[in-house]
Amino acid sequence: MRAEHSHLSAARWRKSSYSDGGDSNCVEVADGRPGVVPVRDSTRARGPVLHFGTAAWRSFLDTLDGRTG
């Protein structure tokens, strides 16, 4: 995972289905980036972006869903 300002001006951001939809608690992800999942705080769109490898992101989502041991 890296935190950095990336050139993602053309990225198509969407709110994560795991966000609660509130005004102050939303995570956005950008799809279509090979091998990486960019994640940001929707309240700070010009702030830092975290980059997770796709396997690490999948493992994180599986943990949220209770699919891991």
TORVOBA-35540 format. One line per field, with one value per residue (C-alpha): residue number from 0; x negated, y negated, z. Coordinates in steps of 0.05 Angstrom, whole numbers, always signed. Layout:
<nodes>
num [NUM  ...]
x [X  ...]
y [Y  ...]
z [Z  ...]
</nodes>
This chain:
<nodes>
num [0  1  2  3  4  5  6  7  8  9  10  11  12  13  14  15  16  17  18  19  20  21  22  23  24  25  26  27  28  29  30  31  32  33  34  35  36  37  38  39  40  41  42  43  44  45  46  47  48  49  50  51  52  53  54  55  56  57  58  59  60  61  62  63  64  65  66  67  68]
x [+0  -25  +3  -12  +18  +28  +45  +115  +152  +184  +203  +276  +287  +346  +369  +352  +411  +382  +390  +450  +472  +466  +435  +373  +360  +349  +293  +285  +249  +227  +238  +200  +128  +90  +61  +80  +142  +137  +176  +191  +233  +292  +290  +219  +220  +155  +123  +79  +96  +80  +60  +74  +53  +114  +100  +93  +158  +195  +170  +194  +263  +267  +251  +307  +355  +333  +305  +238  +221]
y [+0  -70  -138  -189  -240  -204  -227  -199  -258  -211  -159  -141  -142  -108  -103  -36  +8  +14  -60  -78  -133  -188  -255  -244  -169  -151  -114  -118  -69  -76  -16  +4  -3  +62  +93  +37  +9  -66  -87  -156  -194  -224  -286  -299  -286  -324  -291  -229  -165  -97  -44  +29  +89  +126  +188  +147  +109  +175  +203  +140  +146  +220  +204  +152  +204  +255  +302  +313  +359]
z [+0  -17  +1  -52  -98  -163  -232  -230  -262  -313  -260  -251  -177  -144  -72  -41  -26  +44  +58  +99  +52  +104  +86  +127  +122  +49  +16  -59  -104  -176  -220  -283  -257  -272  -210  -163  -128  -113  -52  -25  +25  -13  +32  +10  -65  -74  -15  -13  -49  -22  -72  -53  -94  -121  -79  -15  -31  -45  +21  +57  +26  +42  +114  +116  +88  +140  +88  +123  +180]
</nodes>
